[in-house]
Amino acid sequence: MKPAAEAARSPRSPRADLAFGLALSVAGVWIAWVAGRLPAIPAQAYGPGFFPMWVGIGLAGCGVAMVWRALAGRTPPADASVRAQASMPAQDRAAGTLPPAPAVSALRIRLAIAWMLLGLALVGFLLERVGFLVCMPVFMLVFLGLVGEPWQRSLLTTAASTAIVYFGFAKLLKVPVPAGWLQGLI
């Protein structure tokens, strides 16, 4: 039996946070660099790379924060473990008989990191031909599936974020977003 304090810890290991943080930092720097190379649009104060560059910087910052936290040995508490502990009778909590917290396997963590890097490279390569509205949902659904998100939440998150980003950039900011296969339909 594990002690209650050990069972209540986050199922994520500092190694996983370190790996995800490094991958997120690299991806963020790459996005900011690519966005900075986008050509300016005449008569617009901000070019098409302005907002993506800041998104990349934000992602890199989040990755650095994850690396910092991992190196400091701190991980956030797992919501499921905390809720499970709070809902159990006091004698079970004291005895350390909490159910084990669900954890993402090391293989899935490695696959998610590999997909983040490879998937972003594929999106960058295929974006013009295939289009944003096809590439991004595929990228997001595969990633969310690898990190263990429920499929219903993954679909909702993917649909909402893709629509918000597309309409925000393509319609509101008038940034040319590649339509690819959907050219003429949108």
C-alpha positions, 0 to 999 in steps of 0.5 A, a space after each residue: 500500500 502506498 502512503 496517502 501523501 504519495 497517492 495524492 501526488 500528480 500522476 505526471 512525473 517531472 520527467 514528463 513535464 520536462 519533456 513536454 516543456 522542452 517540446 513546447 518551447 521548441 515548437 513555440 520558438 519555431 512558430 514565432 520564427 516562421 511567423 516572423 518571416 511572413 511577408 507584410 501586407 500593404 496598408 495594414 498596421 500588423 502583418 499576418 505574422 504578428 499574432 502567430 508570432 505572439 502565440 509562438 512566444 506564449 507557447 515557448 513561455 509556457 514550455 519554459 515554465 513547465 521545464 522550470 517547474 520540472 527542474 524544481 521538482 514541483 508538479 501541480 496536484 492531480 484534480 482526480 486524486 484530490 477529489 478522490 481523497 476528499 470524497 473518501 471516508 477519513 479512515 480510508 484516507 488515513 490508511 492510505 487506501 486511495 485508488 491509484 490516480 490514472 497516469 499516461 504511459 511513458 509510451 503515450 508521452 513519447 508518442 505525444 511529443 513526437 506527434 507534436 514535433 512531427 505533426 507541426 512540421 507536417 502542418 507547416 508542409 501541407 498547410 498550403 495544399 490541404 488547408 488550415 481547416 483540414 490540417 489543424 483538426 487532424 493535428 489537434 485530434 491526434 494530439 488530444 487522443 495521445 494525451 488521453 483526453 476523452 473523445 467528446 471533449 477532444 472533438 468539442 475543443 478541436 471544433 471550437 478552437 479551429 473555428 475561433 482561430 479561422 474566423 478570427 484571422 481569416 474573417 476579422 483580421 483579413 489574414 489570408 488563411 490557406 483553404 487548400 482542399 476547401 477552396 471555393 467552399 468557404 
